[in-house]
Amino acid sequence: MKNHLSVVARKLMTMYHKKEFEGVDIALKENLSDSVYENVARILYGKSYPVLDIPVEAQQLAISEQFDLKGYIISAANEQLREPRKVRVAAIQSAIVLPTTAPIKEQRDAIHRRVGIMIEASAIAGANIVCLQEAWKTFFALSYLAMPFAFCTRERLPWTEFAESVETGPTTQFLSQLAIKYGMVIISPILERDESKDDVIWNTAVVISHTGRVLGKSRKNHIPRVGDFNESSYYMESTLGHPVFETTFGKIGINICYGRHHPQNWMMYALNGAEIIFNPSATVGELSEPLWAIEARNAAIANHCFTVAINRIGTEIFPNEFTSGNGLPAHKDFGHFYGSSYIASPDGSRTPQLSRTHEGVIIGELDLNLCRQTKDAWGFRMTQRLDLYAKCFTSAADPQYKPDIRKE
């Protein structure tokens, strides 16, 4: 029965792909001559990257399981005193497997199996750090049948039952085994149930070391109150600040979803030493798509670090109608999650995006030496004047603040 549902899910996804525009990068590649595309891509996206040689075994796994698998090499100049610091990162954008009418445990187990296969393909391709999309394990419904991103509905049960402990929850236990098996760091954004503090719920990213131990957690700093995104009905802003995790492969930060709209949020992870900032997200086309390709890329430029933008895919239909604060009639879905995951470089260039409609894995082989090389070349960190803005921010945070406007 479970295998049958999985087959049905894939068929429905194929049907849906025919309706949705697959992506700007793909359209440009398919409709322009090679020479014209090369110039368009250079102007839009910066320098092009060599394609990563992905093992046949990983390619075959992706083909058999019907998800895209793409990889790129982002190199740095050779230095005399430092060896290259190469790390392979993988971003996974996925849909879901079983309908929400299935028992919660079966839904969770099904998505674990599905994402486990995508992690396996990433491992075969040499990934050292894997990041999943925002609250990945709560998106259990078949995207075209039933209930997934529950936060828009403001309904509690059964959706709050997906919340679990960072340290002892089934998702952490599942991924810890994979982290040990493949010797990789896994970033697992979940709906957290803080059992140590009155069972409060948080939107959290768990960082699991290559040893299988929980290295720590980062929580969502900025909560949307726009359109259908009623997330403050479930959790509030983080009080953990901007932790950066020193893994054996490099220093990483996690800027969860809506936090990408706040430049200071990216900046603080970078100031705390992040060389790679992941942005696991769940965002829909009508709300944010024109911003998507800009924000993580701009953060990479401004902060001299790599950024990894990850979004889920699919249009998710809910059993009960809900309304929003934007005056729209009651509705059962809130738009198409448009995927389009990508990796941006400190020098301002970025990889092509994954599809808007297909599940997929994008892998980047990054030379972290490029972070310092770009700092030296552009000097944004040297010229950013933190002292000046610290005074301004302190003043602006005062309720009695008056804008500094000069007039005749």
LUMBA-866264 format. One record per residue (C-alpha): residue number from 0; x, y, z. Coordinates in steps of 0.001 Angstrom, whole numbers, plus 500000, padded with zeros to 6 digits. Layout:
<sites>
+-----+--------+--------+--------+
: pos :     px :     py :     pz :
+-----+--------+--------+--------+
: NUM :      X :      Y :      Z :
...
+-----+--------+--------+--------+
</sites>
This chain:
<sites>
+-----+--------+--------+--------+
: pos :     px :     py :     pz :
+-----+--------+--------+--------+
:   0 : 500000 : 500000 : 500000 :
:   1 : 502768 : 502430 : 500952 :
:   2 : 504702 : 501715 : 497750 :
:   3 : 501499 : 502205 : 495753 :
:   4 : 500925 : 505608 : 497353 :
:   5 : 504493 : 506592 : 496569 :
:   6 : 503975 : 505662 : 492897 :
:   7 : 500734 : 507652 : 492827 :
:   8 : 502576 : 510623 : 494323 :
:   9 : 505221 : 510545 : 491616 :
:  10 : 502573 : 510296 : 488855 :
:  11 : 500662 : 513226 : 490281 :
:  12 : 503854 : 515238 : 490471 :
:  13 : 504525 : 514498 : 486801 :
:  14 : 501012 : 515710 : 485908 :
:  15 : 501510 : 518843 : 487929 :
:  16 : 504865 : 519636 : 486323 :
:  17 : 503058 : 520124 : 483003 :
:  18 : 501046 : 522990 : 484502 :
:  19 : 503775 : 524926 : 486305 :
:  20 : 506548 : 526976 : 484703 :
:  21 : 509734 : 525055 : 485410 :
:  22 : 512138 : 527937 : 485969 :
:  23 : 513906 : 530970 : 484473 :
:  24 : 517308 : 529283 : 484251 :
:  25 : 515826 : 526280 : 482458 :
:  26 : 513801 : 528464 : 480061 :
:  27 : 516842 : 530545 : 479148 :
:  28 : 518960 : 527459 : 478539 :
:  29 : 516302 : 525834 : 476365 :
:  30 : 515408 : 528881 : 474284 :
:  31 : 518719 : 530674 : 473687 :
:  32 : 521644 : 529649 : 471545 :
:  33 : 524719 : 528559 : 473482 :
:  34 : 526651 : 531743 : 472738 :
:  35 : 523756 : 534040 : 473680 :
:  36 : 522965 : 532043 : 476806 :
:  37 : 526598 : 532247 : 477907 :
:  38 : 526484 : 536055 : 477844 :
:  39 : 523024 : 536295 : 479424 :
:  40 : 524058 : 533951 : 482239 :
:  41 : 527298 : 535875 : 482793 :
:  42 : 525457 : 539167 : 483163 :
:  43 : 522629 : 537782 : 485302 :
:  44 : 524520 : 535325 : 487481 :
:  45 : 528223 : 536153 : 487314 :
:  46 : 530885 : 533697 : 486250 :
:  47 : 529820 : 530200 : 485266 :
:  48 : 530964 : 527192 : 487277 :
:  49 : 532366 : 523882 : 486066 :
:  50 : 529913 : 521025 : 486471 :
:  51 : 530744 : 518641 : 489306 :
:  52 : 531489 : 515076 : 488232 :
:  53 : 528783 : 513096 : 490045 :
:  54 : 529313 : 509320 : 490389 :
:  55 : 527173 : 507123 : 488163 :
:  56 : 525721 : 505356 : 491196 :
:  57 : 524318 : 508640 : 492532 :
:  58 : 522982 : 509605 : 489090 :
:  59 : 521232 : 506264 : 488718 :
:  60 : 519694 : 506585 : 492176 :
:  61 : 518336 : 510026 : 491282 :
:  62 : 516897 : 508738 : 488007 :
:  63 : 515255 : 505697 : 489589 :
:  64 : 513767 : 507782 : 492422 :
:  65 : 512778 : 510643 : 490095 :
:  66 : 514590 : 513634 : 491552 :
:  67 : 517091 : 516024 : 489982 :
:  68 : 520744 : 515851 : 491009 :
:  69 : 523071 : 518669 : 489979 :
:  70 : 526497 : 519789 : 491128 :
:  71 : 528911 : 522664 : 490561 :
:  72 : 532482 : 523575 : 491524 :
:  73 : 533153 : 527012 : 493050 :
:  74 : 536893 : 527408 : 493302 :
:  75 : 539279 : 529997 : 494722 :
:  76 : 542693 : 531198 : 493613 :
:  77 : 545664 : 529108 : 494694 :
:  78 : 547555 : 530545 : 497666 :
:  79 : 551153 : 530013 : 498727 :
:  80 : 550558 : 529723 : 502485 :
:  81 : 547155 : 528021 : 502616 :
:  82 : 545972 : 524804 : 501050 :
:  83 : 542531 : 524843 : 499396 :
:  84 : 539716 : 524347 : 501938 :
:  85 : 537246 : 522365 : 499871 :
:  86 : 533893 : 521252 : 501258 :
:  87 : 530911 : 519779 : 499477 :
:  88 : 527505 : 521005 : 500586 :
:  89 : 524133 : 519635 : 499498 :
:  90 : 520719 : 521309 : 499594 :
:  91 : 517636 : 519106 : 499338 :
:  92 : 514257 : 520334 : 498122 :
:  93 : 511565 : 517699 : 498458 :
:  94 : 507857 : 517042 : 498205 :
:  95 : 505967 : 514585 : 500389 :
:  96 : 504794 : 511006 : 500286 :
:  97 : 501640 : 509921 : 502150 :
:  98 : 498308 : 511731 : 502498 :
:  99 : 497523 : 513302 : 505856 :
: 100 : 494738 : 510806 : 506353 :
: 101 : 497477 : 508300 : 507157 :
: 102 : 498553 : 507912 : 510793 :
: 103 : 501139 : 510492 : 511827 :
: 104 : 503844 : 507908 : 512477 :
: 105 : 503388 : 506438 : 508993 :
: 106 : 503605 : 509904 : 507453 :
: 107 : 506803 : 510630 : 509364 :
: 108 : 508356 : 507268 : 508493 :
: 109 : 507476 : 507712 : 504810 :
: 110 : 509156 : 511101 : 504501 :
: 111 : 512155 : 509768 : 506437 :
: 112 : 512529 : 507011 : 503850 :
: 113 : 512186 : 509424 : 500949 :
: 114 : 514633 : 512028 : 502232 :
: 115 : 516961 : 509253 : 503385 :
: 116 : 517353 : 508202 : 499745 :
: 117 : 518171 : 511779 : 498727 :
: 118 : 520735 : 512000 : 501531 :
: 119 : 522239 : 508726 : 500316 :
: 120 : 522638 : 510169 : 496819 :
: 121 : 524265 : 513260 : 498340 :
: 122 : 526679 : 511063 : 500275 :
: 123 : 527637 : 509063 : 497187 :
: 124 : 528335 : 512397 : 495479 :
: 125 : 530706 : 513276 : 498318 :
: 126 : 528601 : 515758 : 500298 :
: 127 : 530087 : 516750 : 503669 :
: 128 : 527206 : 518971 : 504859 :
: 129 : 523550 : 518413 : 503952 :
: 130 : 520759 : 520881 : 504704 :
: 131 : 517039 : 520109 : 504415 :
: 132 : 514237 : 522619 : 503835 :
: 133 : 512392 : 524494 : 506592 :
: 134 : 510423 : 522220 : 508935 :
: 135 : 511028 : 519421 : 506444 :
: 136 : 509587 : 516614 : 508449 :
: 137 : 506275 : 518369 : 509055 :
: 138 : 505475 : 518423 : 505346 :
: 139 : 504095 : 514924 : 505210 :
: 140 : 501035 : 515165 : 503014 :
: 141 : 500998 : 514336 : 499344 :
: 142 : 501305 : 517856 : 497987 :
: 143 : 498306 : 517606 : 495722 :
: 144 : 495895 : 515826 : 498061 :
: 145 : 495912 : 516994 : 501623 :
: 146 : 497467 : 518934 : 504497 :
: 147 : 501122 : 519987 : 504817 :
: 148 : 502262 : 523504 : 505872 :
: 149 : 499793 : 523696 : 508761 :
: 150 : 500961 : 527058 : 510070 :
: 151 : 498717 : 528917 : 507617 :
: 152 : 495549 : 527322 : 509007 :
: 153 : 496025 : 528167 : 512701 :
: 154 : 494658 : 524670 : 513490 :
: 155 : 496445 : 522836 : 516294 :
: 156 : 495776 : 519081 : 516291 :
: 157 : 497026 : 516955 : 514683 :
: 158 : 499717 : 519266 : 513313 :
: 159 : 501333 : 520122 : 516645 :
: 160 : 501857 : 516379 : 517136 :
: 161 : 504659 : 516638 : 514587 :
: 162 : 506669 : 518767 : 517054 :
: 163 : 509483 : 516827 : 518696 :
: 164 : 512536 : 517111 : 520897 :
: 165 : 515805 : 518323 : 519406 :
: 166 : 517844 : 515861 : 521431 :
: 167 : 515680 : 512735 : 521611 :
: 168 : 513064 : 513105 : 518859 :
: 169 : 512664 : 510424 : 516170 :
: 170 : 513869 : 512727 : 513400 :
: 171 : 517139 : 513527 : 515175 :
: 172 : 517628 : 509839 : 515971 :
: 173 : 517011 : 508927 : 512326 :
: 174 : 519389 : 511542 : 510933 :
: 175 : 522056 : 510900 : 513566 :
: 176 : 522410 : 507376 : 512218 :
: 177 : 522835 : 508723 : 508680 :
: 178 : 525360 : 511315 : 509870 :
: 179 : 527479 : 508539 : 511380 :
: 180 : 527016 : 506229 : 508404 :
: 181 : 528118 : 508823 : 505854 :
: 182 : 530447 : 510913 : 508029 :
: 183 : 528497 : 514074 : 507194 :
: 184 : 527005 : 517047 : 509032 :
: 185 : 523203 : 517245 : 508652 :
: 186 : 521114 : 520369 : 509243 :
: 187 : 517583 : 519329 : 510150 :
: 188 : 514975 : 522104 : 510414 :
: 189 : 512098 : 520788 : 512531 :
: 190 : 509110 : 521890 : 514557 :
: 191 : 510682 : 521700 : 518009 :
: 192 : 508902 : 520754 : 521218 :
: 193 : 511037 : 522149 : 524043 :
: 194 : 510282 : 519506 : 526641 :
: 195 : 512703 : 521092 : 529123 :
: 196 : 510770 : 524379 : 529175 :
: 197 : 507026 : 523889 : 529437 :
: 198 : 506596 : 522107 : 526079 :
: 199 : 506866 : 525365 : 524129 :
: 200 : 507069 : 525029 : 520316 :
: 201 : 509824 : 526614 : 518212 :
: 202 : 510828 : 526679 : 514554 :
: 203 : 514293 : 525188 : 514914 :
: 204 : 517242 : 523920 : 512895 :
: 205 : 519138 : 521060 : 514538 :
: 206 : 522828 : 520732 : 513649 :
: 207 : 523961 : 517107 : 513791 :
: 208 : 527719 : 516517 : 513729 :
: 209 : 529411 : 513911 : 511551 :
: 210 : 529799 : 511960 : 514798 :
: 211 : 526016 : 511699 : 515106 :
: 212 : 525864 : 513980 : 518146 :
: 213 : 523732 : 517115 : 518278 :
: 214 : 526143 : 520019 : 517951 :
: 215 : 523461 : 522568 : 518780 :
: 216 : 520396 : 524333 : 517454 :
: 217 : 519396 : 527623 : 515879 :
: 218 : 515879 : 529049 : 515957 :
: 219 : 513928 : 531325 : 513636 :
: 220 : 514672 : 534950 : 514508 :
: 221 : 511981 : 536657 : 512433 :
: 222 : 508373 : 535403 : 512281 :
: 223 : 506193 : 536430 : 509304 :
: 224 : 502869 : 538101 : 509774 :
: 225 : 501980 : 538478 : 506120 :
: 226 : 499357 : 536893 : 503871 :
: 227 : 498638 : 533292 : 504823 :
: 228 : 501742 : 532923 : 506971 :
: 229 : 500238 : 532947 : 510465 :
: 230 : 503216 : 531303 : 512138 :
: 231 : 503066 : 533347 : 515346 :
: 232 : 500016 : 531226 : 516206 :
: 233 : 502477 : 528378 : 516822 :
: 234 : 505846 : 529831 : 517864 :
: 235 : 507549 : 533157 : 518486 :
: 236 : 510900 : 534753 : 517707 :
: 237 : 514070 : 533008 : 518856 :
: 238 : 515957 : 534132 : 521932 :
: 239 : 519143 : 532250 : 520958 :
: 240 : 520634 : 535003 : 518810 :
: 241 : 522889 : 534029 : 515888 :
: 242 : 524875 : 530920 : 516835 :
: 243 : 527542 : 529671 : 514458 :
: 244 : 528627 : 526037 : 514537 :
: 245 : 532242 : 525040 : 513989 :
: 246 : 532046 : 521701 : 512213 :
: 247 : 534970 : 519662 : 510993 :
: 248 : 534147 : 520965 : 507491 :
: 249 : 533778 : 524668 : 508238 :
: 250 : 531791 : 527238 : 510240 :
: 251 : 528069 : 527333 : 509441 :
: 252 : 525067 : 529452 : 510373 :
: 253 : 521351 : 528846 : 509728 :
: 254 : 519134 : 531770 : 508792 :
: 255 : 515665 : 530211 : 508783 :
: 256 : 513226 : 531279 : 506051 :
: 257 : 511744 : 534746 : 506697 :
: 258 : 514995 : 535897 : 508294 :
: 259 : 516432 : 536275 : 504779 :
: 260 : 514403 : 539496 : 504382 :
: 261 : 516471 : 541126 : 507151 :
: 262 : 520022 : 542040 : 506086 :
: 263 : 521160 : 542444 : 509711 :
: 264 : 520206 : 538827 : 510362 :
: 265 : 522621 : 537565 : 507685 :
: 266 : 525241 : 540032 : 508899 :
: 267 : 525209 : 538750 : 512476 :
: 268 : 525833 : 535151 : 511420 :
: 269 : 528745 : 536392 : 509317 :
: 270 : 530107 : 538533 : 512152 :
: 271 : 530039 : 535436 : 514347 :
: 272 : 532287 : 533705 : 511842 :
: 273 : 529986 : 531809 : 509482 :
: 274 : 531657 : 530810 : 506228 :
: 275 : 528471 : 529221 : 504901 :
: 276 : 524978 : 530445 : 505828 :
: 277 : 522098 : 528122 : 504988 :
: 278 : 518603 : 529506 : 504431 :
: 279 : 516090 : 526626 : 504716 :
: 280 : 512734 : 528010 : 503601 :
: 281 : 509115 : 527309 : 502701 :
: 282 : 507828 : 530149 : 500566 :
: 283 : 505277 : 530531 : 497760 :
: 284 : 505383 : 532232 : 494390 :
: 285 : 502913 : 535082 : 494642 :
: 286 : 504425 : 536213 : 497935 :
: 287 : 508179 : 536144 : 497452 :
: 288 : 509463 : 534695 : 494193 :
: 289 : 510802 : 537977 : 492703 :
: 290 : 512894 : 538394 : 495878 :
: 291 : 514155 : 534824 : 496055 :
: 292 : 517061 : 534945 : 493611 :
: 293 : 518271 : 538253 : 495026 :
: 294 : 518313 : 537980 : 498810 :
: 295 : 520654 : 535075 : 499559 :
: 296 : 522933 : 536160 : 496739 :
: 297 : 523077 : 539725 : 498045 :
: 298 : 523849 : 538375 : 501533 :
: 299 : 526783 : 536402 : 500123 :
: 300 : 528125 : 539567 : 498509 :
: 301 : 527622 : 541837 : 501506 :
: 302 : 529087 : 539402 : 504033 :
: 303 : 531892 : 537701 : 502083 :
: 304 : 530515 : 534199 : 502669 :
: 305 : 528717 : 531409 : 500852 :
: 306 : 524931 : 531212 : 501131 :
: 307 : 522654 : 528265 : 500337 :
: 308 : 518992 : 529034 : 499583 :
: 309 : 516641 : 526050 : 499935 :
: 310 : 512900 : 526007 : 499228 :
: 311 : 510317 : 523222 : 499054 :
: 312 : 508057 : 522473 : 496060 :
: 313 : 504387 : 521824 : 495379 :
: 314 : 500919 : 523297 : 495813 :
: 315 : 499394 : 521990 : 498998 :
: 316 : 495630 : 521610 : 499406 :
: 317 : 494050 : 521790 : 502864 :
: 318 : 490876 : 519999 : 503987 :
: 319 : 489446 : 523102 : 505698 :
: 320 : 489191 : 526591 : 504264 :
: 321 : 491072 : 529386 : 505990 :
: 322 : 491243 : 533141 : 505651 :
: 323 : 494118 : 535602 : 505761 :
: 324 : 494791 : 539142 : 506819 :
: 325 : 494921 : 540280 : 503185 :
: 326 : 491182 : 540333 : 502440 :
: 327 : 491134 : 537341 : 500098 :
: 328 : 488124 : 534984 : 500129 :
: 329 : 488469 : 531789 : 502169 :
: 330 : 490658 : 529267 : 500372 :
: 331 : 492235 : 525816 : 500789 :
: 332 : 495731 : 526458 : 499476 :
: 333 : 498151 : 529337 : 499662 :
: 334 : 500086 : 529027 : 496477 :
: 335 : 502883 : 527098 : 494828 :
: 336 : 506104 : 526376 : 496711 :
: 337 : 508513 : 527109 : 493878 :
: 338 : 511713 : 525250 : 494822 :
: 339 : 514488 : 527032 : 492878 :
: 340 : 517212 : 526214 : 495421 :
: 341 : 520689 : 527581 : 494644 :
: 342 : 524145 : 528336 : 496073 :
: 343 : 525673 : 531836 : 496035 :
: 344 : 529341 : 532725 : 496268 :
: 345 : 531159 : 535528 : 498142 :
: 346 : 532189 : 537035 : 494789 :
: 347 : 528547 : 537582 : 493775 :
: 348 : 528120 : 534726 : 491324 :
: 349 : 525645 : 531911 : 491882 :
: 350 : 524776 : 528474 : 490565 :
: 351 : 521783 : 527829 : 488334 :
: 352 : 518639 : 527133 : 490374 :
: 353 : 516986 : 523779 : 490763 :
: 354 : 513568 : 523344 : 489159 :
: 355 : 510398 : 525092 : 490359 :
: 356 : 508505 : 521788 : 490089 :
: 357 : 510845 : 518832 : 490641 :
: 358 : 512326 : 517412 : 493785 :
: 359 : 516060 : 517785 : 493674 :
: 360 : 519498 : 517933 : 495236 :
: 361 : 522044 : 520624 : 494403 :
: 362 : 525648 : 520018 : 495428 :
: 363 : 528382 : 522608 : 495536 :
: 364 : 532085 : 521933 : 495956 :
: 365 : 533159 : 525142 : 497692 :
: 366 : 536666 : 526370 : 498385 :
: 367 : 536229 : 528308 : 501625 :
: 368 : 539430 : 530239 : 500917 :
: 369 : 537273 : 532352 : 498616 :
: 370 : 535692 : 534016 : 501674 :
: 371 : 538938 : 535682 : 502788 :
: 372 : 540060 : 536344 : 499220 :
: 373 : 536831 : 538264 : 498561 :
: 374 : 537179 : 540185 : 501833 :
: 375 : 540627 : 541295 : 500689 :
: 376 : 539396 : 542186 : 497207 :
: 377 : 536241 : 544133 : 498091 :
: 378 : 536901 : 545227 : 501664 :
: 379 : 533258 : 545437 : 502723 :
: 380 : 534054 : 544181 : 506188 :
: 381 : 536822 : 546746 : 506525 :
: 382 : 534593 : 549634 : 505414 :
: 383 : 531253 : 548671 : 506985 :
: 384 : 531492 : 551124 : 509953 :
: 385 : 529918 : 548981 : 512683 :
: 386 : 530717 : 551650 : 515258 :
: 387 : 528655 : 554233 : 513380 :
: 388 : 525652 : 551982 : 512893 :
: 389 : 525758 : 550617 : 516435 :
: 390 : 525056 : 554127 : 517711 :
: 391 : 522325 : 554656 : 515129 :
: 392 : 520617 : 551335 : 515881 :
: 393 : 520687 : 552032 : 519608 :
: 394 : 519047 : 555398 : 519041 :
: 395 : 516488 : 554026 : 516574 :
: 396 : 515451 : 551293 : 519035 :
: 397 : 514379 : 553947 : 521556 :
: 398 : 510559 : 554437 : 521451 :
: 399 : 511185 : 558190 : 521630 :
: 400 : 513448 : 558169 : 518566 :
: 401 : 513000 : 561010 : 516112 :
: 402 : 514258 : 560502 : 512540 :
: 403 : 517179 : 562730 : 511607 :
: 404 : 515487 : 564787 : 508897 :
: 405 : 516870 : 568193 : 507964 :
: 406 : 514630 : 570734 : 506298 :
: 407 : 514548 : 574431 : 505556 :
+-----+--------+--------+--------+
</sites>
